[in-house]
């Protein structure tokens, strides 16, 4: 079945370090891919998305490229800030379940130290 | 801005109690969802609804039911709470044809 696998956390970085959070997926068809972020005490919010192969989603300095050949959607940021400390979820929209269903990864906690 | 609100941030109940979790969205979204979030398991879909009075089971519906009598409100019901239902519960909504789901802040439920 469809699934999302993301790297285990926590990831601890110093401010201004480079960030990569790995995400790979298994899906039939052509899913849309997403990164959501959950700040402490809040619900999830969409960070970026890509709807087809080779698309690059970007927002707030974060980027991720939809790589169909490696079934990956890794999240990157060139210089992290303390305010980026949060839990990051990779997700795909299940193409076989109509419009509604997402499949989420387990989440990766990022802690950025000043 | 879309706002999704949940009735409680923290809730403590006893085993066997009937528990109601309420979710309200203010942007006329057709679709509403209930997830539970557990460490190491991510988000798992319990139920979703694509219209008033319509519902579909998600991946883990056992022990839960839902109610959607009005478009803006989606309730999750634990008929007889058990300790393994201790979790964070997240509600979300979305517009049909749009990808983004909007989440509430979550309800952390503890069942003793």
Interface residues (C-beta under 8 A of the other chain):
Chain A: X32 X34 X41 X42 X43 X44 X45 X46 X49 X51 X89 X93 X99 X100 X101 X102 X104 X105 X106 X107
Chain B: X4 X31 X33 X35 X40 X41 X42 X43 X44 X45 X48 X50 X56 X58 X90 X92 X94 X96 X97 X99 X100 X101 X102 X103 X104 X105 X106
